[in-house]
Amino acid sequence: MLNISEQTDNRSVEQKSILFKTLKTPNAGKLLAKVLVSISLVFFVLLFFPWQQNIRGKGKVTAFSPGQRPQSVESAIAGRIEAWHVIEGQFVEKGDTILTLSEVKDDYFDPQLLQRTQEQIEAKRQSIDSKKEKITQLENQIEALQNLMKVKLEQAQNKLRQSRFKLTSDSVDYEAEKVRYANQENIFYRNKQRYEAGNIALTKFQELESKYQEAKMKLISAENKFLESKTEVINARVNITGVEAEYQDKISKARSDLNNTAAEVFEAEAGLAKLENQFSNYQIRTQNYQLVAPQSGYVVKALKAGVGETIKEGESIVQIISENPRLAVEMYVKAMDVPLIQKGRKVRIEFDGWPALQFSGWPSVSVGTFGGVVQVIDRVESRPGEFRILVTPDPAEEEWPQQLRMGSGTKGWVMLDNVPVWYEIWRQLNGFPPSLYEAPEDAVLVKEEKK
């Protein structure tokens, strides 16, 4: 068996403790330890401080209204620059002449083009008036022919009635003569037999024969009158048809002339309208020889240089910017952050050239930044993966600097909700999007109105 003693040797331990007690801790080490402990405590406390989440974006200064943004003044016609009436940086009122153009197209070289076109218009108007007067005369002529046709038809019908009356009278006379002739013929042949028998004298027989021949002559004459009356009736009927046909032909010809003249009037009126349109175009083109300012503002840049330079239709000549535009910031944010932004969100903006110290999570301690409000959010992407928002000055914050110029660069932070600092660090390390617990009051009101 092993012989192990139950007593322990404490001399080595006591020696070590004595050695440690003899050593001294440096003052710098103590100070560093205190500093590190203090920093750790402060950092630990800061982890529970509120941090306002935000969405970052870059952009530039622009005008909120499209009409107040820099615009190019274009020439409506092709021409040659004759004279400049402004210089760059000059303020111009709306309607002021910027430059004067001269004509370069041979169709408009005539200096009396407007006067000659006006003379053509007056001649065309007089031609139309003459044709309208002709239409009036043709209408009167047609009316007169219609009235004359009625008179002639009435006369022809009266003649037809007279012919019928005469036919009736002649037919009665003819019938009467036939009866007389038959009686005289009977008397003649009876007395002829008596004469042949010697019962009457020759003188008596010759007297009867003379009466018989006279009756025969009267019968033939009555028959001829009867036939003439028939012919007159037929002629009267034919005359009615002829009169109607004659005047219908004259009326139809007059109506044809009337329609042709009316067509000429319509064609002349179309030509007149074309000439008036051409005259108006000439007038407008003449007015475009003077290029005027579309709005009051400053001449930014002349895009065309010297006198005598030829420009094309629709070519930009000079840029003008509005005098007092309503400034806004055109900011671009990532597509993943757009659903978290609503109209009315507060924005902190840092302008290029203005010194600033920005604590994005603590906007209240930021220096040199300016307040804004989200007014417009584009419904389609403006850049690949980015959407544009328009930010206007916040009326509750300090006014934006008067020295701002359009096109200046900006940095912006769209302010969201408050979260602990440890949560924001955790979110950033994991790449999660910001949290959104409450929408601005304006956005809530908009949603309620839509519902």
Contacts in CASP RR format, 6 or more apart in sequence:
PFRMAT RR
TARGET T0000
AUTHOR 0000-0000-0000
METHOD contacts of the structure
MODEL  1
MLNISEQTDNRSVEQKSILFKTLKTPNAGKLLAKVLVSISLVFFVLLFFP
WQQNIRGKGKVTAFSPGQRPQSVESAIAGRIEAWHVIEGQFVEKGDTILT
LSEVKDDYFDPQLLQRTQEQIEAKRQSIDSKKEKITQLENQIEALQNLMK
VKLEQAQNKLRQSRFKLTSDSVDYEAEKVRYANQENIFYRNKQRYEAGNI
ALTKFQELESKYQEAKMKLISAENKFLESKTEVINARVNITGVEAEYQDK
ISKARSDLNNTAAEVFEAEAGLAKLENQFSNYQIRTQNYQLVAPQSGYVV
KALKAGVGETIKEGESIVQIISENPRLAVEMYVKAMDVPLIQKGRKVRIE
FDGWPALQFSGWPSVSVGTFGGVVQVIDRVESRPGEFRILVTPDPAEEEW
PQQLRMGSGTKGWVMLDNVPVWYEIWRQLNGFPPSLYEAPEDAVLVKEEK
K
46 421 0 8 1.000
47 420 0 8 1.000
47 421 0 8 1.000
47 422 0 8 1.000
47 425 0 8 1.000
48 420 0 8 1.000
48 421 0 8 1.000
48 422 0 8 1.000
49 420 0 8 1.000
49 421 0 8 1.000
50 418 0 8 1.000
50 419 0 8 1.000
50 420 0 8 1.000
50 421 0 8 1.000
51 361 0 8 1.000
51 362 0 8 1.000
51 418 0 8 1.000
51 419 0 8 1.000
51 420 0 8 1.000
51 421 0 8 1.000
51 423 0 8 1.000
51 424 0 8 1.000
52 360 0 8 1.000
52 361 0 8 1.000
52 362 0 8 1.000
52 363 0 8 1.000
52 415 0 8 1.000
52 416 0 8 1.000
52 417 0 8 1.000
52 418 0 8 1.000
53 361 0 8 1.000
53 415 0 8 1.000
53 416 0 8 1.000
53 417 0 8 1.000
53 418 0 8 1.000
53 419 0 8 1.000
53 424 0 8 1.000
53 434 0 8 1.000
53 435 0 8 1.000
54 348 0 8 1.000
54 360 0 8 1.000
54 361 0 8 1.000
54 413 0 8 1.000
54 414 0 8 1.000
54 415 0 8 1.000
54 416 0 8 1.000
54 434 0 8 1.000
55 333 0 8 1.000
55 334 0 8 1.000
55 337 0 8 1.000
55 340 0 8 1.000
55 341 0 8 1.000
55 413 0 8 1.000
55 414 0 8 1.000
55 416 0 8 1.000
55 434 0 8 1.000
56 333 0 8 1.000
56 360 0 8 1.000
56 411 0 8 1.000
56 412 0 8 1.000
56 413 0 8 1.000
57 331 0 8 1.000
57 332 0 8 1.000
57 333 0 8 1.000
57 411 0 8 1.000
57 412 0 8 1.000
57 413 0 8 1.000
57 414 0 8 1.000
58 331 0 8 1.000
58 332 0 8 1.000
58 409 0 8 1.000
58 410 0 8 1.000
58 411 0 8 1.000
58 412 0 8 1.000
59 329 0 8 1.000
59 330 0 8 1.000
59 331 0 8 1.000
59 332 0 8 1.000
59 409 0 8 1.000
59 410 0 8 1.000
59 411 0 8 1.000
59 412 0 8 1.000
60 329 0 8 1.000
60 330 0 8 1.000
60 406 0 8 1.000
60 407 0 8 1.000
60 408 0 8 1.000
60 409 0 8 1.000
60 410 0 8 1.000
61 327 0 8 1.000
61 328 0 8 1.000
61 329 0 8 1.000
61 330 0 8 1.000
61 351 0 8 1.000
61 404 0 8 1.000
61 405 0 8 1.000
61 406 0 8 1.000
61 407 0 8 1.000
61 408 0 8 1.000
61 409 0 8 1.000
61 410 0 8 1.000
62 69 0 8 1.000
62 327 0 8 1.000
62 328 0 8 1.000
62 329 0 8 1.000
62 330 0 8 1.000
62 390 0 8 1.000
62 406 0 8 1.000
62 407 0 8 1.000
63 69 0 8 1.000
63 322 0 8 1.000
63 325 0 8 1.000
63 326 0 8 1.000
63 327 0 8 1.000
63 328 0 8 1.000
63 406 0 8 1.000
64 325 0 8 1.000
64 326 0 8 1.000
64 327 0 8 1.000
64 328 0 8 1.000
64 375 0 8 1.000
64 390 0 8 1.000
64 392 0 8 1.000
65 325 0 8 1.000
65 326 0 8 1.000
67 295 0 8 1.000
67 322 0 8 1.000
68 321 0 8 1.000
68 322 0 8 1.000
68 325 0 8 1.000
68 326 0 8 1.000
69 321 0 8 1.000
69 322 0 8 1.000
69 325 0 8 1.000
69 406 0 8 1.000
70 300 0 8 1.000
70 319 0 8 1.000
70 320 0 8 1.000
70 321 0 8 1.000
70 406 0 8 1.000
71 294 0 8 1.000
71 295 0 8 1.000
71 319 0 8 1.000
71 320 0 8 1.000
71 321 0 8 1.000
72 303 0 8 1.000
72 316 0 8 1.000
72 317 0 8 1.000
72 318 0 8 1.000
72 319 0 8 1.000
73 98 0 8 1.000
73 291 0 8 1.000
73 293 0 8 1.000
73 294 0 8 1.000
73 316 0 8 1.000
73 317 0 8 1.000
73 318 0 8 1.000
73 319 0 8 1.000
73 320 0 8 1.000
74 314 0 8 1.000
74 315 0 8 1.000
74 316 0 8 1.000
74 317 0 8 1.000
75 101 0 8 1.000
75 288 0 8 1.000
75 291 0 8 1.000
75 311 0 8 1.000
75 312 0 8 1.000
75 313 0 8 1.000
75 314 0 8 1.000
75 315 0 8 1.000
75 317 0 8 1.000
76 288 0 8 1.000
76 313 0 8 1.000
76 314 0 8 1.000
77 101 0 8 1.000
77 285 0 8 1.000
77 288 0 8 1.000
77 289 0 8 1.000
77 313 0 8 1.000
78 104 0 8 1.000
78 105 0 8 1.000
78 310 0 8 1.000
78 311 0 8 1.000
78 312 0 8 1.000
78 313 0 8 1.000
79 101 0 8 1.000
79 102 0 8 1.000
79 103 0 8 1.000
79 104 0 8 1.000
79 105 0 8 1.000
79 310 0 8 1.000
79 311 0 8 1.000
80 101 0 8 1.000
80 102 0 8 1.000
80 103 0 8 1.000
80 104 0 8 1.000
80 308 0 8 1.000
80 309 0 8 1.000
80 310 0 8 1.000
80 311 0 8 1.000
81 99 0 8 1.000
81 100 0 8 1.000
81 101 0 8 1.000
81 304 0 8 1.000
81 306 0 8 1.000
81 307 0 8 1.000
81 308 0 8 1.000
81 309 0 8 1.000
81 310 0 8 1.000
81 311 0 8 1.000
82 99 0 8 1.000
82 100 0 8 1.000
82 101 0 8 1.000
82 102 0 8 1.000
82 307 0 8 1.000
82 308 0 8 1.000
83 99 0 8 1.000
83 100 0 8 1.000
83 307 0 8 1.000
84 98 0 8 1.000
84 99 0 8 1.000
84 302 0 8 1.000
84 306 0 8 1.000
84 307 0 8 1.000
85 96 0 8 1.000
85 97 0 8 1.000
85 98 0 8 1.000
85 99 0 8 1.000
85 100 0 8 1.000
86 92 0 8 1.000
86 96 0 8 1.000
86 98 0 8 1.000
86 99 0 8 1.000
86 299 0 8 1.000
86 318 0 8 1.000
87 299 0 8 1.000
88 299 0 8 1.000
88 300 0 8 1.000
88 301 0 8 1.000
88 302 0 8 1.000
89 298 0 8 1.000
89 299 0 8 1.000
89 300 0 8 1.000
90 298 0 8 1.000
90 299 0 8 1.000
91 296 0 8 1.000
91 297 0 8 1.000
91 298 0 8 1.000
91 299 0 8 1.000
91 323 0 8 1.000
92 98 0 8 1.000
92 293 0 8 1.000
92 296 0 8 1.000
92 297 0 8 1.000
92 298 0 8 1.000
92 299 0 8 1.000
92 320 0 8 1.000
93 293 0 8 1.000
93 296 0 8 1.000
94 293 0 8 1.000
94 294 0 8 1.000
94 295 0 8 1.000
94 296 0 8 1.000
95 292 0 8 1.000
95 293 0 8 1.000
95 294 0 8 1.000
96 292 0 8 1.000
96 293 0 8 1.000
97 290 0 8 1.000
97 291 0 8 1.000
97 292 0 8 1.000
98 291 0 8 1.000
98 292 0 8 1.000
98 293 0 8 1.000
98 299 0 8 1.000
98 317 0 8 1.000
98 318 0 8 1.000
99 291 0 8 1.000
99 317 0 8 1.000
99 318 0 8 1.000
100 289 0 8 1.000
100 290 0 8 1.000
100 291 0 8 1.000
101 288 0 8 1.000
101 289 0 8 1.000
101 290 0 8 1.000
101 291 0 8 1.000
101 311 0 8 1.000
102 289 0 8 1.000
103 109 0 8 1.000
103 289 0 8 1.000
104 310 0 8 1.000
108 282 0 8 1.000
108 285 0 8 1.000
110 116 0 8 1.000
113 282 0 8 1.000
114 279 0 8 1.000
114 282 0 8 1.000
114 283 0 8 1.000
114 286 0 8 1.000
117 275 0 8 1.000
117 278 0 8 1.000
117 279 0 8 1.000
117 282 0 8 1.000
118 279 0 8 1.000
120 275 0 8 1.000
121 272 0 8 1.000
121 275 0 8 1.000
121 276 0 8 1.000
121 279 0 8 1.000
124 268 0 8 1.000
124 271 0 8 1.000
124 272 0 8 1.000
124 275 0 8 1.000
125 272 0 8 1.000
127 268 0 8 1.000
128 265 0 8 1.000
128 268 0 8 1.000
128 269 0 8 1.000
128 272 0 8 1.000
131 261 0 8 1.000
131 264 0 8 1.000
131 265 0 8 1.000
131 268 0 8 1.000
132 265 0 8 1.000
134 261 0 8 1.000
135 258 0 8 1.000
135 261 0 8 1.000
135 262 0 8 1.000
135 265 0 8 1.000
138 254 0 8 1.000
138 255 0 8 1.000
138 257 0 8 1.000
138 258 0 8 1.000
138 261 0 8 1.000
139 258 0 8 1.000
141 254 0 8 1.000
142 251 0 8 1.000
142 254 0 8 1.000
142 255 0 8 1.000
142 258 0 8 1.000
145 247 0 8 1.000
145 250 0 8 1.000
145 251 0 8 1.000
145 254 0 8 1.000
146 247 0 8 1.000
146 251 0 8 1.000
148 247 0 8 1.000
149 243 0 8 1.000
149 244 0 8 1.000
149 247 0 8 1.000
149 248 0 8 1.000
149 251 0 8 1.000
152 243 0 8 1.000
152 247 0 8 1.000
153 240 0 8 1.000
153 243 0 8 1.000
153 244 0 8 1.000
156 236 0 8 1.000
156 239 0 8 1.000
156 240 0 8 1.000
156 243 0 8 1.000
157 240 0 8 1.000
159 236 0 8 1.000
159 239 0 8 1.000
160 233 0 8 1.000
160 236 0 8 1.000
160 237 0 8 1.000
160 239 0 8 1.000
160 240 0 8 1.000
162 236 0 8 1.000
163 229 0 8 1.000
163 232 0 8 1.000
163 233 0 8 1.000
163 235 0 8 1.000
163 236 0 8 1.000
164 233 0 8 1.000
166 229 0 8 1.000
166 232 0 8 1.000
167 226 0 8 1.000
167 229 0 8 1.000
167 230 0 8 1.000
167 232 0 8 1.000
167 233 0 8 1.000
169 229 0 8 1.000
170 222 0 8 1.000
170 225 0 8 1.000
170 226 0 8 1.000
170 228 0 8 1.000
170 229 0 8 1.000
171 226 0 8 1.000
171 229 0 8 1.000
173 222 0 8 1.000
173 225 0 8 1.000
173 226 0 8 1.000
174 219 0 8 1.000
174 222 0 8 1.000
174 223 0 8 1.000
174 225 0 8 1.000
174 226 0 8 1.000
176 222 0 8 1.000
177 215 0 8 1.000
177 218 0 8 1.000
177 219 0 8 1.000
177 221 0 8 1.000
177 222 0 8 1.000
177 223 0 8 1.000
178 219 0 8 1.000
178 222 0 8 1.000
180 215 0 8 1.000
180 218 0 8 1.000
180 219 0 8 1.000
181 215 0 8 1.000
181 216 0 8 1.000
181 218 0 8 1.000
181 219 0 8 1.000
183 215 0 8 1.000
184 211 0 8 1.000
184 212 0 8 1.000
184 214 0 8 1.000
184 215 0 8 1.000
184 216 0 8 1.000
185 212 0 8 1.000
185 215 0 8 1.000
185 216 0 8 1.000
187 208 0 8 1.000
187 211 0 8 1.000
187 212 0 8 1.000
188 208 0 8 1.000
188 209 0 8 1.000
188 211 0 8 1.000
188 212 0 8 1.000
191 200 0 8 1.000
191 204 0 8 1.000
191 205 0 8 1.000
191 208 0 8 1.000
192 205 0 8 1.000
194 200 0 8 1.000
195 202 0 8 1.000
195 204 0 8 1.000
195 205 0 8 1.000
291 317 0 8 1.000
293 320 0 8 1.000
294 320 0 8 1.000
295 320 0 8 1.000
295 322 0 8 1.000
296 322 0 8 1.000
296 323 0 8 1.000
297 320 0 8 1.000
297 321 0 8 1.000
297 322 0 8 1.000
297 323 0 8 1.000
298 320 0 8 1.000
298 321 0 8 1.000
298 323 0 8 1.000
299 318 0 8 1.000
299 319 0 8 1.000
299 320 0 8 1.000
300 318 0 8 1.000
300 319 0 8 1.000
300 320 0 8 1.000
300 321 0 8 1.000
301 318 0 8 1.000
301 319 0 8 1.000
302 317 0 8 1.000
302 318 0 8 1.000
303 316 0 8 1.000
303 317 0 8 1.000
303 318 0 8 1.000
303 319 0 8 1.000
304 311 0 8 1.000
304 315 0 8 1.000
304 317 0 8 1.000
304 318 0 8 1.000
311 317 0 8 1.000
321 406 0 8 1.000
325 406 0 8 1.000
326 392 0 8 1.000
327 392 0 8 1.000
327 393 0 8 1.000
327 400 0 8 1.000
327 404 0 8 1.000
327 406 0 8 1.000
328 375 0 8 1.000
328 390 0 8 1.000
328 391 0 8 1.000
328 392 0 8 1.000
329 347 0 8 1.000
329 349 0 8 1.000
329 372 0 8 1.000
329 390 0 8 1.000
329 391 0 8 1.000
329 410 0 8 1.000
329 412 0 8 1.000
330 388 0 8 1.000
330 390 0 8 1.000
331 347 0 8 1.000
331 388 0 8 1.000
331 389 0 8 1.000
331 390 0 8 1.000
331 391 0 8 1.000
331 410 0 8 1.000
331 412 0 8 1.000
332 382 0 8 1.000
332 383 0 8 1.000
332 386 0 8 1.000
332 387 0 8 1.000
332 388 0 8 1.000
332 389 0 8 1.000
333 341 0 8 1.000
333 386 0 8 1.000
333 387 0 8 1.000
333 389 0 8 1.000
333 414 0 8 1.000
334 385 0 8 1.000
334 386 0 8 1.000
334 387 0 8 1.000
335 381 0 8 1.000
335 385 0 8 1.000
335 386 0 8 1.000
335 387 0 8 1.000
336 433 0 8 1.000
337 414 0 8 1.000
337 433 0 8 1.000
337 434 0 8 1.000
338 377 0 8 1.000
338 387 0 8 1.000
340 416 0 8 1.000
340 433 0 8 1.000
340 434 0 8 1.000
340 436 0 8 1.000
341 374 0 8 1.000
341 377 0 8 1.000
341 389 0 8 1.000
341 414 0 8 1.000
342 374 0 8 1.000
342 377 0 8 1.000
342 439 0 8 1.000
342 440 0 8 1.000
342 442 0 8 1.000
342 443 0 8 1.000
342 446 0 8 1.000
343 374 0 8 1.000
343 375 0 8 1.000
343 376 0 8 1.000
343 377 0 8 1.000
343 440 0 8 1.000
343 442 0 8 1.000
343 443 0 8 1.000
343 446 0 8 1.000
344 373 0 8 1.000
344 374 0 8 1.000
344 375 0 8 1.000
344 440 0 8 1.000
344 442 0 8 1.000
344 443 0 8 1.000
345 373 0 8 1.000
345 374 0 8 1.000
345 414 0 8 1.000
345 415 0 8 1.000
345 416 0 8 1.000
345 440 0 8 1.000
345 443 0 8 1.000
346 371 0 8 1.000
346 372 0 8 1.000
346 373 0 8 1.000
346 394 0 8 1.000
346 414 0 8 1.000
346 415 0 8 1.000
347 371 0 8 1.000
347 372 0 8 1.000
347 373 0 8 1.000
347 374 0 8 1.000
347 391 0 8 1.000
347 394 0 8 1.000
347 412 0 8 1.000
347 413 0 8 1.000
347 414 0 8 1.000
347 415 0 8 1.000
348 358 0 8 1.000
348 360 0 8 1.000
348 363 0 8 1.000
348 366 0 8 1.000
348 369 0 8 1.000
348 370 0 8 1.000
348 371 0 8 1.000
348 372 0 8 1.000
348 412 0 8 1.000
348 413 0 8 1.000
348 415 0 8 1.000
349 369 0 8 1.000
349 370 0 8 1.000
349 371 0 8 1.000
349 372 0 8 1.000
349 391 0 8 1.000
349 410 0 8 1.000
349 411 0 8 1.000
349 412 0 8 1.000
349 413 0 8 1.000
350 356 0 8 1.000
350 358 0 8 1.000
350 368 0 8 1.000
350 369 0 8 1.000
350 370 0 8 1.000
350 410 0 8 1.000
350 411 0 8 1.000
350 412 0 8 1.000
351 370 0 8 1.000
351 400 0 8 1.000
351 401 0 8 1.000
351 404 0 8 1.000
351 408 0 8 1.000
351 409 0 8 1.000
351 410 0 8 1.000
352 408 0 8 1.000
352 409 0 8 1.000
352 410 0 8 1.000
353 408 0 8 1.000
354 368 0 8 1.000
354 401 0 8 1.000
355 368 0 8 1.000
356 366 0 8 1.000
356 367 0 8 1.000
356 368 0 8 1.000
356 369 0 8 1.000
357 366 0 8 1.000
357 367 0 8 1.000
357 368 0 8 1.000
358 366 0 8 1.000
358 367 0 8 1.000
358 368 0 8 1.000
358 369 0 8 1.000
358 411 0 8 1.000
358 413 0 8 1.000
359 365 0 8 1.000
359 366 0 8 1.000
360 413 0 8 1.000
361 424 0 8 1.000
363 369 0 8 1.000
363 413 0 8 1.000
363 415 0 8 1.000
370 393 0 8 1.000
370 394 0 8 1.000
370 397 0 8 1.000
370 398 0 8 1.000
370 400 0 8 1.000
370 401 0 8 1.000
371 393 0 8 1.000
371 394 0 8 1.000
371 397 0 8 1.000
371 398 0 8 1.000
372 391 0 8 1.000
372 392 0 8 1.000
372 393 0 8 1.000
372 394 0 8 1.000
372 397 0 8 1.000
373 391 0 8 1.000
373 392 0 8 1.000
373 393 0 8 1.000
373 394 0 8 1.000
374 389 0 8 1.000
374 390 0 8 1.000
374 391 0 8 1.000
374 414 0 8 1.000
375 390 0 8 1.000
375 391 0 8 1.000
375 392 0 8 1.000
376 389 0 8 1.000
376 390 0 8 1.000
377 387 0 8 1.000
377 389 0 8 1.000
378 387 0 8 1.000
378 388 0 8 1.000
378 389 0 8 1.000
380 387 0 8 1.000
381 387 0 8 1.000
382 388 0 8 1.000
389 414 0 8 1.000
391 412 0 8 1.000
393 399 0 8 1.000
393 400 0 8 1.000
416 434 0 8 1.000
416 435 0 8 1.000
416 436 0 8 1.000
417 434 0 8 1.000
417 435 0 8 1.000
417 436 0 8 1.000
417 437 0 8 1.000
417 438 0 8 1.000
419 427 0 8 1.000
419 435 0 8 1.000
427 434 0 8 1.000
427 435 0 8 1.000
439 447 0 8 1.000
END
